[in-house]
Amino acid sequence: MGSVLLLTRPNHDLPTTYLYHWSELVIKEASNKGIKVLDLEGKKANKSQFSSYISKNKPELLFLNGHGAKDCVGGYDNEILLDSSNCEALLKGKILYVRSCEAGAVLGPFSIGKGAAAFIGYSRSYWLIRSISKSTRPLNDSVAKLFLEPSNQVPISLIKGRNVKESYDKSQKEMRRNFSYMISSKASIEERDAAFFLFANLSCQVMYGQGTAKL
Amino acid sequence: MDNFEELRDEGLQDYIKELVVARINALSKELEISVGGENITREEILKSVMEGNELGREVIEMQLKFLRDISEGKIYQSG
């Protein structure tokens, strides 16, 4: 296919460590599809490497994990990787998926204005509910799975050839499906308690730019 | 995010706050919460709600949207 995916997955605390491990599933999918993966993992998720990798390799898809704010996204130790100062230089023609709080509020539309093809992210807080007993084994955490599997569907759907709108819709559909399960009598007490927070993520997931864009 | 004019109604706001406080207090102790890549305790969420800071307002607005979407059946719609 010839496409390139760049992802950032810092792991400087427990929440980012969860995103780190769950992002491995996206890497696996990309590798299966023959997509080159630029994996800025751990401390490599810093501004210098982020800018350098994008400039040299020109990835079509950027998948960013980490702490965020309305106008920026962070990497390892919350060093800001992307904000209004470097959007134009780095994002032209690219598809972005930002798994962090609030970046969809300002950075999202701003990046489209600066030439990004499309942006999917969250316009308010991105909540993640985790089981204490599974904290050393994030991929075995059945509560976190209900949040992160649908969230992973954005990059996975893009990797599988769906366009941005289809990938957004797929993620939304899976969040709704998980939410319906979580408020049912089949769910555990913990899963039911977490349902409200998944609803919050579902409600604030946003998409901007060209819905027809694809890898 | 929806502009919740209803939240200008103080009585409704107090009711929603009570709901949120009850919901947060009832959360299973097995669960940990993180928002934006950072851990947050139940007490911090409750403090935000009672103070009415940005996070607190967001949680209240989300609770109102949750109730509204359930009553209108929107929560079960696809796409």
Interface residues (C-beta under 8 A of the other chain):
Chain A: D13 L14 P15 T16 Y18 L19 G66 H67 G68 A69 G74 N78 S100 C101 E102 S123 R124 S125 Y126 W127 L128 I129 R130 S131 I132 S133 S135 V143 D169 Q172 K173 R176 F179 S180 I189 E190 D193 A194 F196 F197 F199 A200 S203 C204
Chain B: M1 R23 A26 L27 S28 K29 E30 L31 E32 I33 S34 V35 G36 G37 E38 N39 L55 E58 M62 Q63 K65 F66 D69 I75 Y76 Q77 S78 G79
